[in-house]
Amino acid sequence: MTGGQHFQVNLRGIVDLFSQHLYTSPRVFARELVQNATDAIAARRALTAADPGADGAVTAGAGEIRIEPLPDGGVRVSDDGIGLTESEVHTFLASVGSTTKRDELGFARQDFLGQFGIGLLSCFMVSDLIEVVSRSAKGGPAVRWVGRADGTYHTEVDDAARAAIGTTVTLRPRPDSAHWLAPEQLSELVHHYAHLLPVPITLATEDGPVALTDPAPAWAIERSDPNHRRQQLLDYAEELFGVRPMDLLDLRVPEAGLTGVGFILPSPSTAGQRGGHRVYLKRMLLTEDADRLLPEWAFFVRCVVDTSLLRPTASREALYEDDLLSAVRQSLGEQIQQWLRELSVHHPARLAEFLRVHHLGVKALARHDDEMLRLVDAWLPYETSRGPMPLRDFRQGASTIVYTETVDEFRGLATIASAAGAAIVNGGYAYDTEILQRLPRLDPSLRVRRLDPSELAATLEPLPEPQLAALAGFLDTARHVLAELGCVPQVRQFHPINVPALYVVSQAAREQDLRQRNQADADDLWSSIFAGFGEPETDDRPELVFNWRHPLIRRIATEPPGPTLRHAVEALYGQALLAGHHPLRAVDGAALNRSFLGLLERAFASD
Ligand SMILES: Nc1ncnc2c1ncn2[C@@H]1O[C@H](COP(=O)(O)OP(=O)(O)OP(=O)(O)O)[C@@H](O)[C@H]1O
């Protein structure tokens, strides 16, 4: 067998692969050109630093990049970086995947943006011809390399082509992509990607050079007044995101060479919605939509960060998922939690505002995340029978928390519960039941359970036996009328006295009620099946508890049996259903109607 042969690379195929599968848009060519120039300047500086005594040729240049539109619609990008020798041109420009930016072990070198050895080829997405003229800081004549999209190239020594050390790359327009090279488009692209680069980039115009880079990242600009800095950063974010954040926090992860700011969104976002983070890699914009930078729960934060050590994917449009990224995610999560803790200590008003906006998302997270649960427990006001307050305050000194599962149940029972000395929480809003059930994670001795209204009814004061006996006639009529409505009467004395009657559905009655409703709604086939579940047990029926403290009840209770008393019982039943926000069945509606008309008729007849 003879020695190995070299792979042939079909350049067209590679360029198609780039434009159709790797990069989302041809516009990345602008980034790649600027990136190579920046790396070349860094390499030249490194060379000078390593060998300061060498001859003048090695001395670093000013370190700048110039972009020059050409009369034919092409563009020229020049740098005063390290340049390329004739042999380097052969090795690095004409072979796909070779790069000067990896060390002997093939690791990306920290000082450079590039690492893959493919970037320059992206220029073939917009131009059929790439010309590179270069003079190396290492000595030797200037060289010219011309590569074509058909996969051919040629190299020549042309010492007159370039006097200064550095490199000039020229692209020629192609009819279908000439717009990418137009000065406005190109300067916009370069500014978009490279505006934070520490190397000055200028665009040559008729009126002289125009700077395309900013002095420093917004968060790195020193300001003596912290409040001024805060306002400046909020202005910056407003321009970036189109909305003014409600707050911000500085972010730093030294292990990843990361600095930046997290902005707190001013309006609710859906939990689980991630992304939208702006990430710079060594000051070059990587993406405006990074999605794995923060833990999932931190959906209310949008970041702008610069990192020198996180890795890009080959397209350089996203962060590569590796151990460092997961460490960064964790660290940023801790910083956000710390921010929340500090807010709770030093700026409770700001925390309250934060929770007012993001409570739904925070609650969604509290179902799975203890840190968020703690936050909800300590700071989010809940509706309770003792007024609005955070759960932590509500449960102080209590061993059990009792909650209602629906808002209606809470509305119907809160005043009665508080009059009876029982404290209940409204667990009827989104995620509340789950959050309440998880509270024992914060306090293992705590018991949490749903309110059984019949328990509450049992605590209401009964009437003394002789008094109750005197009401036998009234109770008899009531029992009769209510039996048709699936309910049993009770008389108790309770507060508040303006509640004439209370409709109480015990846990067991609720379940039975559900079965009956299903039966009522079902068609014939199903109703016969539901009927098979058997007759309701008397004990499980809802109760209508009359309040003996209410003056009207005392009067009605002494009314002789007859149609008026029946209507009065039906009317009190309907009123209790409505006041407790219980659903009305057809029979309930009919009873209400009947009683209303009956009582009206009687009122006017007696007139
Ligand atoms: N302006 C320049 N000055 C000096 N050398 C350059 C310049 N542009 C390209 N090169 C050389 O060409 C090589 C290949 O460049 P290319 O852009 O294809 O890949 P890269 O920058 O090494 O990596 P990446 O694919 O990550 O961008 C570089 O490693 C560098 O040696």
The ligand as an SDF file (V2000), in Angstrom:
LIG
                    3D

 31 33  0  0  0  0  0  0  0  0999 V2000
   -7.2490   39.1560    8.8420 N   0  0  0  0  0  0  0  0  0  0  0  0
   -6.4250   38.0960    9.0370 C   0  0  0  0  0  0  0  0  0  0  0  0
   -5.1710   38.2820    9.4760 N   0  0  0  0  0  0  0  0  0  0  0  0
   -4.3390   37.2400    9.7160 C   0  0  0  0  0  0  0  0  0  0  0  0
   -4.6990   35.9630    9.5250 N   0  0  0  0  0  0  0  0  0  0  0  0
   -5.9410   35.7100    9.0850 C   0  0  0  0  0  0  0  0  0  0  0  0
   -6.8820   36.7510    8.8220 C   0  0  0  0  0  0  0  0  0  0  0  0
   -8.0400   36.1800    8.4110 N   0  0  0  0  0  0  0  0  0  0  0  0
   -7.8270   34.8410    8.4300 C   0  0  0  0  0  0  0  0  0  0  0  0
   -6.5750   34.5500    8.8290 N   0  0  0  0  0  0  0  0  0  0  0  0
   -5.9940   33.2250    8.9910 C   0  0  0  0  0  0  0  0  0  0  0  0
   -6.8270   32.2670    8.3620 O   0  0  0  0  0  0  0  0  0  0  0  0
   -7.1550   31.2330    9.2750 C   0  0  0  0  0  0  0  0  0  0  0  0
   -8.5260   30.6910    8.9580 C   0  0  0  0  0  0  0  0  0  0  0  0
   -9.5060   31.7110    9.1970 O   0  0  0  0  0  0  0  0  0  0  0  0
  -10.9920   31.3340    9.4180 P   0  0  0  0  0  0  0  0  0  0  0  0
  -11.7580   32.5740    9.6260 O   0  0  0  0  0  0  0  0  0  0  0  0
  -11.4190   30.4390    8.3070 O   0  0  0  0  0  0  0  0  0  0  0  0
  -10.9530   30.4490   10.7280 O   0  0  0  0  0  0  0  0  0  0  0  0
  -10.5990   30.8430   12.2280 P   0  0  0  0  0  0  0  0  0  0  0  0
  -10.7540   32.3070   12.4220 O   0  0  0  0  0  0  0  0  0  0  0  0
   -9.2820   30.2510   12.5380 O   0  0  0  0  0  0  0  0  0  0  0  0
  -11.6960   30.0540   13.0420 O   0  0  0  0  0  0  0  0  0  0  0  0
  -13.2840   30.2460   13.0090 P   0  0  0  0  0  0  0  0  0  0  0  0
  -13.8040   29.3100   12.0010 O   0  0  0  0  0  0  0  0  0  0  0  0
  -13.6970   29.9090   14.3940 O   0  0  0  0  0  0  0  0  0  0  0  0
  -13.5380   31.6770   12.6560 O   0  0  0  0  0  0  0  0  0  0  0  0
   -7.0410   31.8570   10.6070 C   0  0  0  0  0  0  0  0  0  0  0  0
   -6.7880   30.8940   11.6250 O   0  0  0  0  0  0  0  0  0  0  0  0
   -5.8890   32.8040   10.4390 C   0  0  0  0  0  0  0  0  0  0  0  0
   -4.6700   32.1360   10.5880 O   0  0  0  0  0  0  0  0  0  0  0  0
  1  2  1  0
  2  3  1  0
  2  7  2  0
  3  4  2  0
  4  5  1  0
  5  6  2  0
  6  7  1  0
  6 10  1  0
  7  8  1  0
  8  9  2  0
  9 10  1  0
 10 11  1  0
 11 12  1  0
 11 30  1  0
 12 13  1  0
 13 14  1  0
 13 28  1  0
 14 15  1  0
 15 16  1  0
 16 17  2  0
 16 18  1  0
 16 19  1  0
 19 20  1  0
 20 21  2  0
 20 22  1  0
 20 23  1  0
 23 24  1  0
 24 25  2  0
 24 26  1  0
 24 27  1  0
 28 29  1  0
 28 30  1  0
 30 31  1  0
M  END
$$$$
